[in-house]
Amino acid sequence: MSSNQTQIAHQVVESILAKKLAPGERLGEQELADLFGVSRTLVREALMQLQARGFVEVRPRRGWYVVEPSAAEAKDAFSARRIIETGILQEAGKPLQRVITQLRRHIAQEQKAIAGADNAMRAFLLADFHVCLAEQMGHKLLADTLRDLTARTTLAATLYQSTHSASQSCAEHERIVAALERGDTEEAKALMLEHIGTVEQSLEITPVPPSDASGWLRATLAPVSKR
């Protein structure tokens, strides 16, 4: 696959959202260059972009690694999500029929992925629901910000062994959309706060050592979405 640095960075974040790329995973420059069919210079530019966004770090004499967020960093990301997502819902007074239709379609995809045991697609869709909500409400800049924040909380959920189930997340998404459909913005905000809080509280702050399986890179960075 031939890509530029922005596409490479996007694919890494997507793989984090799909829980295919775990905290502490090593990202070798040459392996990435071979995978994406680009130079190591371009890969390094992509990794520097990801470093600026808080997703990767350089370890002296060892190379690039996916970050392992601290408990404080995880808490900060969840807090930022609460502020942004309730702010988005605060503006939900306009006609929402198209928004509701798109969100229900998204939830149906979540349910299909859960029923089909497609773990990567399931994880991606559950995280992407929040980005989809921002996009459908017309907040493109906030959607981009929320994608990064959701990816950060996904890393935290992976690292700290979240006990929050996929079916529970999907059901909570359904309740949020139902409240929006009724025009009950305050209820939707309360349900969103409860949902984010439940996910955060399900974390067990005991880091999980990263896996070191060979041949993981191509499968890990295979596209999940069509976006």
Beta strands, then each sheet from edge to edge (+ up, - down):
strand 1: 26-27
strand 2: 56-59
strand 3: 63-66
sheet 1: 1+ 3- 2+
end
